[in-house]
Amino acid sequence: MDPHTGAPARGVRSVTVIGPSLTWADVYATAAVAQGPQAVTWLATLPGYEALLVGDDGALLATPGWSLPA
C-alpha cells in the first residue's frame, strides 16, 4: 500500500533485498515497494545490501552489486 494515498502501490511488482540482516532486508523491501521504481537509487546507498526490483511492466532494476542476466 502507498502510505501517502492508501491505494495499492504502483510501479513495482516485487522487491527482493539481500543483506546481513533479514529483518532490515524485509523493512527495506517494504519501504521500496511504497517508494516505487526510484527506490533503487536509495537502496544502492545501503551498505551491505543489494536489491532487485521488478517493475509493473516487467522491467528489472537492480543495485550495482546485483548481477542481472545479459
CHARMM-style PDB file with segment names, atoms N, HN, CA, C and O in Angstrom:
ATOM      1  N   MET     1       0.837  -1.179   0.000  1.00  0.00      PROA
ATOM      2  CA  MET     1       0.000   0.000   0.000  1.00  0.00      PROA
ATOM      3  C   MET     1       0.883   1.245   0.000  1.00  0.00      PROA
ATOM      4  O   MET     1       1.929   1.295   0.647  1.00  0.00      PROA
ATOM      5  N   ASP     2       0.431   2.233  -0.740  1.00  0.00      PROA
ATOM      6  HN  ASP     2      -0.419   2.193  -1.266  1.00  0.00      PROA
ATOM      7  CA  ASP     2       1.117   3.519  -0.753  1.00  0.00      PROA
ATOM      8  C   ASP     2       0.703   4.267   0.509  1.00  0.00      PROA
ATOM      9  O   ASP     2      -0.477   4.580   0.671  1.00  0.00      PROA
ATOM     10  N   PRO     3       1.642   4.563   1.407  1.00  0.00      PROA
ATOM     11  CA  PRO     3       1.265   5.220   2.657  1.00  0.00      PROA
ATOM     12  C   PRO     3       0.749   6.643   2.467  1.00  0.00      PROA
ATOM     13  O   PRO     3       0.096   7.191   3.356  1.00  0.00      PROA
ATOM     14  N   HSD     4       1.034   7.236   1.330  1.00  0.00      PROA
ATOM     15  HN  HSD     4       1.564   6.791   0.608  1.00  0.00      PROA
ATOM     16  CA  HSD     4       0.585   8.607   1.076  1.00  0.00      PROA
ATOM     17  C   HSD     4      -0.870   8.664   0.617  1.00  0.00      PROA
ATOM     18  O   HSD     4      -1.590   9.617   0.917  1.00  0.00      PROA
ATOM     19  N   THR     5      -1.293   7.634  -0.112  1.00  0.00      PROA
ATOM     20  HN  THR     5      -0.709   6.860  -0.356  1.00  0.00      PROA
ATOM     21  CA  THR     5      -2.644   7.651  -0.683  1.00  0.00      PROA
ATOM     22  C   THR     5      -3.570   6.593  -0.107  1.00  0.00      PROA
ATOM     23  O   THR     5      -4.791   6.723  -0.195  1.00  0.00      PROA
ATOM     24  N   GLY     6      -2.999   5.541   0.484  1.00  0.00      PROA
ATOM     25  HN  GLY     6      -2.007   5.435   0.555  1.00  0.00      PROA
ATOM     26  CA  GLY     6      -3.812   4.427   0.971  1.00  0.00      PROA
ATOM     27  C   GLY     6      -4.225   3.469  -0.142  1.00  0.00      PROA
ATOM     28  O   GLY     6      -4.882   2.460   0.112  1.00  0.00      PROA
ATOM     29  N   ALA     7      -3.839   3.786  -1.366  1.00  0.00      PROA
ATOM     30  HN  ALA     7      -3.305   4.606  -1.572  1.00  0.00      PROA
ATOM     31  CA  ALA     7      -4.151   2.940  -2.525  1.00  0.00      PROA
ATOM     32  C   ALA     7      -3.035   1.913  -2.709  1.00  0.00      PROA
ATOM     33  O   ALA     7      -1.951   2.059  -2.143  1.00  0.00      PROA
ATOM     34  N   PRO     8      -3.305   0.869  -3.505  1.00  0.00      PROA
ATOM     35  CA  PRO     8      -2.225  -0.088  -3.781  1.00  0.00      PROA
ATOM     36  C   PRO     8      -1.018   0.610  -4.399  1.00  0.00      PROA
ATOM     37  O   PRO     8      -1.163   1.524  -5.211  1.00  0.00      PROA
ATOM     38  N   ALA     9       0.171   0.167  -4.006  1.00  0.00      PROA
ATOM     39  HN  ALA     9       0.289  -0.575  -3.347  1.00  0.00      PROA
ATOM     40  CA  ALA     9       1.400   0.740  -4.559  1.00  0.00      PROA
ATOM     41  C   ALA     9       1.460   0.461  -6.049  1.00  0.00      PROA
ATOM     42  O   ALA     9       1.010  -0.589  -6.508  1.00  0.00      PROA
ATOM     43  N   ARG    10       2.014   1.395  -6.803  1.00  0.00      PROA
ATOM     44  HN  ARG    10       2.380   2.248  -6.431  1.00  0.00      PROA
ATOM     45  CA  ARG    10       2.126   1.251  -8.252  1.00  0.00      PROA
ATOM     46  C   ARG    10       3.577   1.405  -8.655  1.00  0.00      PROA
ATOM     47  O   ARG    10       4.377   2.039  -7.967  1.00  0.00      PROA
ATOM     48  N   GLY    11       3.889   0.810  -9.784  1.00  0.00      PROA
ATOM     49  HN  GLY    11       3.240   0.295 -10.343  1.00  0.00      PROA
ATOM     50  CA  GLY    11       5.219   0.966 -10.343  1.00  0.00      PROA
ATOM     51  C   GLY    11       6.136  -0.206 -10.076  1.00  0.00      PROA
ATOM     52  O   GLY    11       7.077  -0.438 -10.835  1.00  0.00      PROA
ATOM     53  N   VAL    12       5.880  -0.954  -9.008  1.00  0.00      PROA
ATOM     54  HN  VAL    12       5.115  -0.766  -8.392  1.00  0.00      PROA
ATOM     55  CA  VAL    12       6.743  -2.073  -8.646  1.00  0.00      PROA
ATOM     56  C   VAL    12       5.889  -3.293  -8.340  1.00  0.00      PROA
ATOM     57  O   VAL    12       4.964  -3.221  -7.531  1.00  0.00      PROA
ATOM     58  N   ARG    13       6.197  -4.407  -8.980  1.00  0.00      PROA
ATOM     59  HN  ARG    13       6.949  -4.466  -9.637  1.00  0.00      PROA
ATOM     60  CA  ARG    13       5.521  -5.678  -8.686  1.00  0.00      PROA
ATOM     61  C   ARG    13       6.172  -6.398  -7.529  1.00  0.00      PROA
ATOM     62  O   ARG    13       5.501  -7.029  -6.712  1.00  0.00      PROA
ATOM     63  N   SER    14       7.506  -6.296  -7.466  1.00  0.00      PROA
ATOM     64  HN  SER    14       8.052  -5.784  -8.130  1.00  0.00      PROA
ATOM     65  CA  SER    14       8.240  -7.076  -6.477  1.00  0.00      PROA
ATOM     66  C   SER    14       9.561  -6.396  -6.160  1.00  0.00      PROA
ATOM     67  O   SER    14      10.176  -5.766  -7.020  1.00  0.00      PROA
ATOM     68  N   VAL    15       9.990  -6.535  -4.899  1.00  0.00      PROA
ATOM     69  HN  VAL    15       9.490  -7.046  -4.199  1.00  0.00      PROA
ATOM     70  CA  VAL    15      11.315  -6.074  -4.495  1.00  0.00      PROA
ATOM     71  C   VAL    15      11.952  -7.177  -3.652  1.00  0.00      PROA
ATOM     72  O   VAL    15      11.351  -7.673  -2.699  1.00  0.00      PROA
ATOM     73  N   THR    16      13.165  -7.547  -4.016  1.00  0.00      PROA
ATOM     74  HN  THR    16      13.653  -7.144  -4.790  1.00  0.00      PROA
ATOM     75  CA  THR    16      13.939  -8.504  -3.245  1.00  0.00      PROA
ATOM     76  C   THR    16      15.179  -7.784  -2.736  1.00  0.00      PROA
ATOM     77  O   THR    16      15.917  -7.177  -3.512  1.00  0.00      PROA
ATOM     78  N   VAL    17      15.402  -7.855  -1.440  1.00  0.00      PROA
ATOM     79  HN  VAL    17      14.803  -8.349  -0.810  1.00  0.00      PROA
ATOM     80  CA  VAL    17      16.584  -7.244  -0.831  1.00  0.00      PROA
ATOM     81  C   VAL    17      17.342  -8.336  -0.085  1.00  0.00      PROA
ATOM     82  O   VAL    17      16.753  -9.121   0.657  1.00  0.00      PROA
ATOM     83  N   ILE    18      18.657  -8.373  -0.293  1.00  0.00      PROA
ATOM     84  HN  ILE    18      19.135  -7.734  -0.896  1.00  0.00      PROA
ATOM     85  CA  ILE    18      19.506  -9.305   0.439  1.00  0.00      PROA
ATOM     86  C   ILE    18      20.546  -8.517   1.222  1.00  0.00      PROA
ATOM     87  O   ILE    18      20.976  -7.441   0.805  1.00  0.00      PROA
ATOM     88  N   GLY    19      20.941  -9.070   2.363  1.00  0.00      PROA
ATOM     89  HN  GLY    19      20.592  -9.944   2.702  1.00  0.00      PROA
ATOM     90  CA  GLY    19      21.938  -8.399   3.186  1.00  0.00      PROA
ATOM     91  C   GLY    19      22.134  -9.130   4.491  1.00  0.00      PROA
ATOM     92  O   GLY    19      21.581 -10.213   4.684  1.00  0.00      PROA
ATOM     93  N   PRO    20      22.917  -8.555   5.393  1.00  0.00      PROA
ATOM     94  CA  PRO    20      23.296  -9.235   6.618  1.00  0.00      PROA
ATOM     95  C   PRO    20      22.171  -9.435   7.632  1.00  0.00      PROA
ATOM     96  O   PRO    20      22.268 -10.311   8.492  1.00  0.00      PROA
ATOM     97  N   SER    21      21.124  -8.651   7.545  1.00  0.00      PROA
ATOM     98  HN  SER    21      21.045  -7.939   6.847  1.00  0.00      PROA
ATOM     99  CA  SER    21      20.014  -8.773   8.500  1.00  0.00      PROA
ATOM    100  C   SER    21      18.720  -9.027   7.741  1.00  0.00      PROA
ATOM    101  O   SER    21      18.296  -8.203   6.931  1.00  0.00      PROA
ATOM    102  N   LEU    22      18.096 -10.163   8.003  1.00  0.00      PROA
ATOM    103  HN  LEU    22      18.440 -10.833   8.662  1.00  0.00      PROA
ATOM    104  CA  LEU    22      16.817 -10.482   7.374  1.00  0.00      PROA
ATOM    105  C   LEU    22      15.752  -9.465   7.754  1.00  0.00      PROA
ATOM    106  O   LEU    22      14.937  -9.070   6.920  1.00  0.00      PROA
ATOM    107  N   THR    23      15.761  -9.045   9.006  1.00  0.00      PROA
ATOM    108  HN  THR    23      16.423  -9.366   9.683  1.00  0.00      PROA
ATOM    109  CA  THR    23      14.776  -8.063   9.466  1.00  0.00      PROA
ATOM    110  C   THR    23      14.885  -6.779   8.661  1.00  0.00      PROA
ATOM    111  O   THR    23      13.888  -6.269   8.152  1.00  0.00      PROA
ATOM    112  N   TRP    24      16.113  -6.254   8.548  1.00  0.00      PROA
ATOM    113  HN  TRP    24      16.924  -6.668   8.962  1.00  0.00      PROA
ATOM    114  CA  TRP    24      16.284  -4.996   7.822  1.00  0.00      PROA
ATOM    115  C   TRP    24      16.066  -5.168   6.318  1.00  0.00      PROA
ATOM    116  O   TRP    24      15.561  -4.255   5.664  1.00  0.00      PROA
ATOM    117  N   ALA    25      16.433  -6.308   5.769  1.00  0.00      PROA
ATOM    118  HN  ALA    25      16.843  -7.049   6.300  1.00  0.00      PROA
ATOM    119  CA  ALA    25      16.164  -6.555   4.349  1.00  0.00      PROA
ATOM    120  C   ALA    25      14.661  -6.491   4.090  1.00  0.00      PROA
ATOM    121  O   ALA    25      14.232  -5.925   3.085  1.00  0.00      PROA
ATOM    122  N   ASP    26      13.864  -7.060   4.978  1.00  0.00      PROA
ATOM    123  HN  ASP    26      14.212  -7.520   5.794  1.00  0.00      PROA
ATOM    124  CA  ASP    26      12.416  -7.014   4.848  1.00  0.00      PROA
ATOM    125  C   ASP    26      11.893  -5.587   4.985  1.00  0.00      PROA
ATOM    126  O   ASP    26      11.030  -5.166   4.215  1.00  0.00      PROA
ATOM    127  N   VAL    27      12.402  -4.856   5.944  1.00  0.00      PROA
ATOM    128  HN  VAL    27      13.103  -5.199   6.570  1.00  0.00      PROA
ATOM    129  CA  VAL    27      11.998  -3.462   6.128  1.00  0.00      PROA
ATOM    130  C   VAL    27      12.327  -2.648   4.876  1.00  0.00      PROA
ATOM    131  O   VAL    27      11.493  -1.882   4.395  1.00  0.00      PROA
ATOM    132  N   TYR    28      13.527  -2.813   4.356  1.00  0.00      PROA
ATOM    133  HN  TYR    28      14.205  -3.435   4.748  1.00  0.00      PROA
ATOM    134  CA  TYR    28      13.941  -2.062   3.166  1.00  0.00      PROA
ATOM    135  C   TYR    28      13.107  -2.436   1.945  1.00  0.00      PROA
ATOM    136  O   TYR    28      12.751  -1.566   1.151  1.00  0.00      PROA
ATOM    137  N   ALA    29      12.796  -3.708   1.789  1.00  0.00      PROA
ATOM    138  HN  ALA    29      13.085  -4.415   2.434  1.00  0.00      PROA
ATOM    139  CA  ALA    29      11.983  -4.145   0.644  1.00  0.00      PROA
ATOM    140  C   ALA    29      10.578  -3.554   0.731  1.00  0.00      PROA
ATOM    141  O   ALA    29      10.032  -3.102  -0.276  1.00  0.00      PROA
ATOM    142  N   THR    30       9.995  -3.554   1.917  1.00  0.00      PROA
ATOM    143  HN  THR    30      10.438  -3.921   2.735  1.00  0.00      PROA
ATOM    144  CA  THR    30       8.658  -2.983   2.098  1.00  0.00      PROA
ATOM    145  C   THR    30       8.658  -1.493   1.799  1.00  0.00      PROA
ATOM    146  O   THR    30       7.761  -0.992   1.122  1.00  0.00      PROA
ATOM    147  N   ALA    31       9.658  -0.786   2.299  1.00  0.00      PROA
ATOM    148  HN  ALA    31      10.387  -1.192   2.850  1.00  0.00      PROA
ATOM    149  CA  ALA    31       9.760   0.651   2.034  1.00  0.00      PROA
ATOM    150  C   ALA    31       9.967   0.919   0.549  1.00  0.00      PROA
ATOM    151  O   ALA    31       9.434   1.893   0.018  1.00  0.00      PROA
ATOM    152  N   ALA    32      10.728   0.074  -0.123  1.00  0.00      PROA
ATOM    153  HN  ALA    32      11.162  -0.718   0.308  1.00  0.00      PROA
ATOM    154  CA  ALA    32      10.994   0.260  -1.553  1.00  0.00      PROA
ATOM    155  C   ALA    32       9.728   0.093  -2.383  1.00  0.00      PROA
ATOM    156  O   ALA    32       9.526   0.825  -3.352  1.00  0.00      PROA
ATOM    157  N   VAL    33       8.876  -0.855  -2.020  1.00  0.00      PROA
ATOM    158  HN  VAL    33       9.040  -1.449  -1.233  1.00  0.00      PROA
ATOM    159  CA  VAL    33       7.607  -1.029  -2.746  1.00  0.00      PROA
ATOM    160  C   VAL    33       6.786   0.250  -2.645  1.00  0.00      PROA
ATOM    161  O   VAL    33       6.203   0.696  -3.633  1.00  0.00      PROA
ATOM    162  N   ALA    34       6.739   0.835  -1.464  1.00  0.00      PROA
ATOM    163  HN  ALA    34       7.212   0.473  -0.661  1.00  0.00      PROA
ATOM    164  CA  ALA    34       5.968   2.070  -1.277  1.00  0.00      PROA
ATOM    165  C   ALA    34       6.563   3.240  -2.051  1.00  0.00      PROA
ATOM    166  O   ALA    34       5.830   4.120  -2.502  1.00  0.00      PROA
ATOM    167  N   GLN    35       7.897   3.260  -2.210  1.00  0.00      PROA
ATOM    168  HN  GLN    35       8.492   2.546  -1.843  1.00  0.00      PROA
ATOM    169  CA  GLN    35       8.554   4.359  -2.923  1.00  0.00      PROA
ATOM    170  C   GLN    35       8.422   4.251  -4.438  1.00  0.00      PROA
ATOM    171  O   GLN    35       8.407   5.261  -5.141  1.00  0.00      PROA
ATOM    172  N   GLY    36       8.328   3.031  -4.932  1.00  0.00      PROA
ATOM    173  HN  GLY    36       8.340   2.210  -4.362  1.00  0.00      PROA
ATOM    174  CA  GLY    36       8.249   2.846  -6.378  1.00  0.00      PROA
ATOM    175  C   GLY    36       9.616   2.621  -6.987  1.00  0.00      PROA
ATOM    176  O   GLY    36      10.601   2.450  -6.269  1.00  0.00      PROA
ATOM    177  N   PRO    37       9.682   2.619  -8.326  1.00  0.00      PROA
ATOM    178  CA  PRO    37      10.928   2.278  -9.028  1.00  0.00      PROA
ATOM    179  C   PRO    37      12.139   3.133  -8.645  1.00  0.00      PROA
ATOM    180  O   PRO    37      13.271   2.652  -8.685  1.00  0.00      PROA
ATOM    181  N   GLN    38      11.915   4.367  -8.283  1.00  0.00      PROA
ATOM    182  HN  GLN    38      10.995   4.759  -8.250  1.00  0.00      PROA
ATOM    183  CA  GLN    38      13.043   5.238  -7.919  1.00  0.00      PROA
ATOM    184  C   GLN    38      13.730   4.780  -6.643  1.00  0.00      PROA
ATOM    185  O   GLN    38      14.804   5.282  -6.313  1.00  0.00      PROA
ATOM    186  N   ALA    39      13.137   3.836  -5.916  1.00  0.00      PROA
ATOM    187  HN  ALA    39      12.264   3.428  -6.184  1.00  0.00      PROA
ATOM    188  CA  ALA    39      13.748   3.314  -4.686  1.00  0.00      PROA
ATOM    189  C   ALA    39      15.080   2.638  -4.946  1.00  0.00      PROA
ATOM    190  O   ALA    39      15.895   2.517  -4.032  1.00  0.00      PROA
ATOM    191  N   VAL    40      15.322   2.196  -6.174  1.00  0.00      PROA
ATOM    192  HN  VAL    40      14.660   2.295  -6.918  1.00  0.00      PROA
ATOM    193  CA  VAL    40      16.597   1.534  -6.470  1.00  0.00      PROA
ATOM    194  C   VAL    40      17.769   2.459  -6.155  1.00  0.00      PROA
ATOM    195  O   VAL    40      18.823   1.986  -5.731  1.00  0.00      PROA
ATOM    196  N   THR    41      17.612   3.745  -6.349  1.00  0.00      PROA
ATOM    197  HN  THR    41      16.755   4.130  -6.694  1.00  0.00      PROA
ATOM    198  CA  THR    41      18.671   4.710  -6.042  1.00  0.00      PROA
ATOM    199  C   THR    41      18.937   4.744  -4.542  1.00  0.00      PROA
ATOM    200  O   THR    41      20.092   4.735  -4.117  1.00  0.00      PROA
ATOM    201  N   TRP    42      17.888   4.782  -3.747  1.00  0.00      PROA
ATOM    202  HN  TRP    42      16.950   4.789  -4.092  1.00  0.00      PROA
ATOM    203  CA  TRP    42      18.019   4.771  -2.288  1.00  0.00      PROA
ATOM    204  C   TRP    42      18.621   3.450  -1.815  1.00  0.00      PROA
ATOM    205  O   TRP    42      19.532   3.442  -0.987  1.00  0.00      PROA
ATOM    206  N   LEU    43      18.117   2.339  -2.339  1.00  0.00      PROA
ATOM    207  HN  LEU    43      17.377   2.345  -3.012  1.00  0.00      PROA
ATOM    208  CA  LEU    43      18.618   1.023  -1.926  1.00  0.00      PROA
ATOM    209  C   LEU    43      20.112   0.880  -2.192  1.00  0.00      PROA
ATOM    210  O   LEU    43      20.817   0.216  -1.431  1.00  0.00      PROA
ATOM    211  N   ALA    44      20.593   1.489  -3.252  1.00  0.00      PROA
ATOM    212  HN  ALA    44      20.020   2.028  -3.870  1.00  0.00      PROA
ATOM    213  CA  ALA    44      22.015   1.404  -3.601  1.00  0.00      PROA
ATOM    214  C   ALA    44      22.907   2.088  -2.570  1.00  0.00      PROA
ATOM    215  O   ALA    44      24.115   1.851  -2.550  1.00  0.00      PROA
ATOM    216  N   THR    45      22.337   2.927  -1.717  1.00  0.00      PROA
ATOM    217  HN  THR    45      21.355   3.120  -1.733  1.00  0.00      PROA
ATOM    218  CA  THR    45      23.128   3.631  -0.699  1.00  0.00      PROA
ATOM    219  C   THR    45      23.237   2.853   0.607  1.00  0.00      PROA
ATOM    220  O   THR    45      23.950   3.283   1.515  1.00  0.00      PROA
ATOM    221  N   LEU    46      22.548   1.718   0.724  1.00  0.00      PROA
ATOM    222  HN  LEU    46      21.969   1.370  -0.013  1.00  0.00      PROA
ATOM    223  CA  LEU    46      22.535   0.962   1.973  1.00  0.00      PROA
ATOM    224  C   LEU    46      23.718   0.002   2.013  1.00  0.00      PROA
ATOM    225  O   LEU    46      23.749  -0.963   1.250  1.00  0.00      PROA
ATOM    226  N   PRO    47      24.684   0.246   2.883  1.00  0.00      PROA
ATOM    227  CA  PRO    47      25.883  -0.604   2.934  1.00  0.00      PROA
ATOM    228  C   PRO    47      25.534  -2.060   3.266  1.00  0.00      PROA
ATOM    229  O   PRO    47      24.800  -2.334   4.215  1.00  0.00      PROA
ATOM    230  N   GLY    48      26.071  -2.977   2.472  1.00  0.00      PROA
ATOM    231  HN  GLY    48      26.667  -2.754   1.701  1.00  0.00      PROA
ATOM    232  CA  GLY    48      25.895  -4.394   2.728  1.00  0.00      PROA
ATOM    233  C   GLY    48      24.619  -4.993   2.161  1.00  0.00      PROA
ATOM    234  O   GLY    48      24.378  -6.189   2.329  1.00  0.00      PROA
ATOM    235  N   TYR    49      23.800  -4.195   1.496  1.00  0.00      PROA
ATOM    236  HN  TYR    49      23.996  -3.224   1.359  1.00  0.00      PROA
ATOM    237  CA  TYR    49      22.530  -4.674   0.942  1.00  0.00      PROA
ATOM    238  C   TYR    49      22.520  -4.499  -0.570  1.00  0.00      PROA
ATOM    239  O   TYR    49      23.079  -3.543  -1.107  1.00  0.00      PROA
ATOM    240  N   GLU    50      21.879  -5.434  -1.235  1.00  0.00      PROA
ATOM    241  HN  GLU    50      21.425  -6.210  -0.799  1.00  0.00      PROA
ATOM    242  CA  GLU    50      21.666  -5.362  -2.683  1.00  0.00      PROA
ATOM    243  C   GLU    50      20.185  -5.636  -2.931  1.00  0.00      PROA
ATOM    244  O   GLU    50      19.520  -6.287  -2.126  1.00  0.00      PROA
ATOM    245  N   ALA    51      19.682  -5.134  -4.048  1.00  0.00      PROA
ATOM    246  HN  ALA    51      20.222  -4.605  -4.703  1.00  0.00      PROA
ATOM    247  CA  ALA    51      18.251  -5.274  -4.310  1.00  0.00      PROA
ATOM    248  C   ALA    51      17.956  -5.459  -5.787  1.00  0.00      PROA
ATOM    249  O   ALA    51      18.693  -5.000  -6.660  1.00  0.00      PROA
ATOM    250  N   LEU    52      16.847  -6.152  -6.035  1.00  0.00      PROA
ATOM    251  HN  LEU    52      16.249  -6.526  -5.326  1.00  0.00      PROA
ATOM    252  CA  LEU    52      16.305  -6.341  -7.375  1.00  0.00      PROA
ATOM    253  C   LEU    52      14.843  -5.931  -7.338  1.00  0.00      PROA
ATOM    254  O   LEU    52      14.074  -6.419  -6.511  1.00  0.00      PROA
ATOM    255  N   LEU    53      14.463  -5.033  -8.237  1.00  0.00      PROA
ATOM    256  HN  LEU    53      15.088  -4.636  -8.909  1.00  0.00      PROA
ATOM    257  CA  LEU    53      13.083  -4.579  -8.346  1.00  0.00      PROA
ATOM    258  C   LEU    53      12.516  -5.036  -9.674  1.00  0.00      PROA
ATOM    259  O   LEU    53      13.200  -4.979 -10.696  1.00  0.00      PROA
ATOM    260  N   VAL    54      11.281  -5.485  -9.671  1.00  0.00      PROA
ATOM    261  HN  VAL    54      10.725  -5.531  -8.841  1.00  0.00      PROA
ATOM    262  CA  VAL    54      10.565  -5.840 -10.885  1.00  0.00      PROA
ATOM    263  C   VAL    54       9.449  -4.812 -11.049  1.00  0.00      PROA
ATOM    264  O   VAL    54       8.562  -4.707 -10.202  1.00  0.00      PROA
ATOM    265  N   GLY    55       9.499  -4.057 -12.140  1.00  0.00      PROA
ATOM    266  HN  GLY    55      10.219  -4.142 -12.828  1.00  0.00      PROA
ATOM    267  CA  GLY    55       8.505  -3.029 -12.393  1.00  0.00      PROA
ATOM    268  C   GLY    55       7.181  -3.605 -12.863  1.00  0.00      PROA
ATOM    269  O   GLY    55       7.095  -4.776 -13.234  1.00  0.00      PROA
ATOM    270  N   ASP    56       6.145  -2.768 -12.843  1.00  0.00      PROA
ATOM    271  HN  ASP    56       6.215  -1.818 -12.541  1.00  0.00      PROA
ATOM    272  CA  ASP    56       4.824  -3.171 -13.335  1.00  0.00      PROA
ATOM    273  C   ASP    56       4.884  -3.702 -14.761  1.00  0.00      PROA
ATOM    274  O   ASP    56       4.089  -4.554 -15.157  1.00  0.00      PROA
ATOM    275  N   ASP    57       5.844  -3.181 -15.525  1.00  0.00      PROA
ATOM    276  HN  ASP    57       6.490  -2.489 -15.203  1.00  0.00      PROA
ATOM    277  CA  ASP    57       5.972  -3.584 -16.929  1.00  0.00      PROA
ATOM    278  C   ASP    57       6.921  -4.782 -17.109  1.00  0.00      PROA
ATOM    279  O   ASP    57       7.198  -5.195 -18.235  1.00  0.00      PROA
ATOM    280  N   GLY    58       7.409  -5.327 -16.001  1.00  0.00      PROA
ATOM    281  HN  GLY    58       7.184  -4.991 -15.087  1.00  0.00      PROA
ATOM    282  CA  GLY    58       8.328  -6.462 -16.062  1.00  0.00      PROA
ATOM    283  C   GLY    58       9.792  -6.078 -16.152  1.00  0.00      PROA
ATOM    284  O   GLY    58      10.663  -6.948 -16.134  1.00  0.00      PROA
ATOM    285  N   ALA    59      10.074  -4.779 -16.249  1.00  0.00      PROA
ATOM    286  HN  ALA    59       9.367  -4.073 -16.264  1.00  0.00      PROA
ATOM    287  CA  ALA    59      11.459  -4.316 -16.322  1.00  0.00      PROA
ATOM    288  C   ALA    59      12.180  -4.610 -15.012  1.00  0.00      PROA
ATOM    289  O   ALA    59      11.589  -4.527 -13.935  1.00  0.00      PROA
ATOM    290  N   LEU    60      13.460  -4.956 -15.113  1.00  0.00      PROA
ATOM    291  HN  LEU    60      13.940  -5.024 -15.987  1.00  0.00      PROA
ATOM    292  CA  LEU    60      14.280  -5.232 -13.935  1.00  0.00      PROA
ATOM    293  C   LEU    60      15.164  -4.034 -13.635  1.00  0.00      PROA
ATOM    294  O   LEU    60      15.804  -3.477 -14.527  1.00  0.00      PROA
ATOM    295  N   LEU    61      15.190  -3.648 -12.373  1.00  0.00      PROA
ATOM    296  HN  LEU    61      14.670  -4.100 -11.648  1.00  0.00      PROA
ATOM    297  CA  LEU    61      16.079  -2.606 -11.886  1.00  0.00      PROA
ATOM    298  C   LEU    61      16.857  -3.220 -10.734  1.00  0.00      PROA
ATOM    299  O   LEU    61      16.282  -3.926  -9.906  1.00  0.00      PROA
ATOM    300  N   ALA    62      18.156  -2.961 -10.672  1.00  0.00      PROA
ATOM    301  HN  ALA    62      18.623  -2.387 -11.345  1.00  0.00      PROA
ATOM    302  CA  ALA    62      18.964  -3.561  -9.623  1.00  0.00      PROA
ATOM    303  C   ALA    62      20.008  -2.585  -9.116  1.00  0.00      PROA
ATOM    304  O   ALA    62      20.428  -1.666  -9.820  1.00  0.00      PROA
ATOM    305  N   THR    63      20.415  -2.811  -7.872  1.00  0.00      PROA
ATOM    306  HN  THR    63      20.073  -3.557  -7.300  1.00  0.00      PROA
ATOM    307  CA  THR    63      21.527  -2.055  -7.325  1.00  0.00      PROA
ATOM    308  C   THR    63      22.812  -2.550  -8.001  1.00  0.00      PROA
ATOM    309  O   THR    63      22.823  -3.639  -8.574  1.00  0.00      PROA
ATOM    310  N   PRO    64      23.884  -1.768  -7.939  1.00  0.00      PROA
ATOM    311  CA  PRO    64      25.105  -2.116  -8.680  1.00  0.00      PROA
ATOM    312  C   PRO    64      25.696  -3.490  -8.371  1.00  0.00      PROA
ATOM    313  O   PRO    64      26.307  -4.095  -9.252  1.00  0.00      PROA
ATOM    314  N   GLY    65      25.538  -3.996  -7.161  1.00  0.00      PROA
ATOM    315  HN  GLY    65      25.042  -3.505  -6.445  1.00  0.00      PROA
ATOM    316  CA  GLY    65      26.134  -5.274  -6.812  1.00  0.00      PROA
ATOM    317  C   GLY    65      25.297  -6.488  -7.171  1.00  0.00      PROA
ATOM    318  O   GLY    65      25.718  -7.625  -6.958  1.00  0.00      PROA
ATOM    319  N   TRP    66      24.127  -6.251  -7.708  1.00  0.00      PROA
ATOM    320  HN  TRP    66      23.785  -5.327  -7.881  1.00  0.00      PROA
ATOM    321  CA  TRP    66      23.244  -7.363  -8.112  1.00  0.00      PROA
ATOM    322  C   TRP    66      23.496  -7.641  -9.581  1.00  0.00      PROA
ATOM    323  O   TRP    66      23.336  -6.749 -10.415  1.00  0.00      PROA
ATOM    324  N   SER    67      23.882  -8.843  -9.905  1.00  0.00      PROA
ATOM    325  HN  SER    67      24.012  -9.567  -9.227  1.00  0.00      PROA
ATOM    326  CA  SER    67      24.220  -9.193 -11.280  1.00  0.00      PROA
ATOM    327  C   SER    67      22.954  -9.596 -12.055  1.00  0.00      PROA
ATOM    328  O   SER    67      22.296 -10.581 -11.722  1.00  0.00      PROA
ATOM    329  N   LEU    68      22.634  -8.821 -13.084  1.00  0.00      PROA
ATOM    330  HN  LEU    68      23.168  -8.021 -13.354  1.00  0.00      PROA
ATOM    331  CA  LEU    68      21.496  -9.114 -13.950  1.00  0.00      PROA
ATOM    332  C   LEU    68      21.948  -9.957 -15.138  1.00  0.00      PROA
ATOM    333  O   LEU    68      23.075  -9.813 -15.612  1.00  0.00      PROA
ATOM    334  N   PRO    69      21.070 -10.837 -15.619  1.00  0.00      PROA
ATOM    335  CA  PRO    69      21.438 -11.615 -16.804  1.00  0.00      PROA
ATOM    336  C   PRO    69      21.622 -10.699 -18.008  1.00  0.00      PROA
ATOM    337  O   PRO    69      20.968  -9.662 -18.118  1.00  0.00      PROA
ATOM    338  N   ALA    70      22.505 -11.086 -18.896  1.00  0.00      PROA
ATOM    339  HN  ALA    70      23.036 -11.929 -18.808  1.00  0.00      PROA
ATOM    340  CA  ALA    70      22.797 -10.268 -20.086  1.00  0.00      PROA
ATOM    341  C   ALA    70      21.694 -10.359 -21.109  1.00  0.00      PROA
ATOM    342  OT1 ALA    70      21.779  -9.734 -22.166  1.00  0.00      PROA
TER     343      ALA     70
END
